[in-house]
Amino acid sequence: MLATEIAPAQSIIVGYQTAHVPDELQGRVHSAVNLLGNAVTPLAPTAVGALVTSDGYPTTDAALPVGALAPAGS
């Protein structure tokens, strides 16, 4: 289910980025967005582990889709 939510959100982000960034800066902006996105990837297991430890599995299950879509809503 999560994959069906991420793909449309990613399309919106990339479309917005492409429409608002000047052509000569597209590569640099795309690289910066990918760098930031990939830099936080190793933090995900730690964050999920902390959430499971503190709040349990049902709360974590409910929070993950919300957390995955939070950057898209910003």
N, C-alpha and C positions, 0 to 999 in steps of 0.2 A: 504494500500500500504506500509506503513512504516514497518509493521510486516514482509513483504516478503523481506525487505532489511536488517532487523536486524538479522534474523536467519542465513543467510549465513555469515554475518560478525562475528557473535558470534562463528560459527563453525570454522572459520579461526583463530580467536584469541585463542580458546581452543586447537585447533590442534597444533598451533605454541607453545603454552605454554607446552603442553604435550610432544612435541618432544624435547624441549630444556631444560626442568627442570629435574634434576636428580630424580630418583624414590623416594628416601628417603625424598625429599623436596616437592613432589607433593601436599600433603595435606596442608602444610603451605602456599605455593604459591597460591593455589586455594582459601584458606581462605582470604589471603591478597587481592587478586583481587576482591573477592566478597565484602569484607569490604569497599574497596575504591569505588567500583561501587555503593554500596548501600548508602554510606555516601553522595554522591552528588545528590541522588534522590530527597531529599526535596528542593534542589535549583532550580529544573526544573520549577515549577510553577512561581517562582519569576522571573526567566530569561525570560520566555515566556511572562509574564505580562509586563515586562519592554520593551521587543521588540515590543509588540503590541502597547503599549502606545507611544513609540517613532517613530516607522516606519509604523504602521498600519497592518491590517490583511493580505493583499496580500503579503507583504514582509515577514511577519512571516510564512505564508504558504509555501513560497518558501525556507525559511531558515531552517525549521525544519528537513526535510530529510537530508540536507547537514550536519547539526549539529549532527544528530543521527549517521551518518556514519563517522564523523571525527575521533573518536578514532580508528576505524578499519583501517584507512589509515595510522595511526602513526606507 
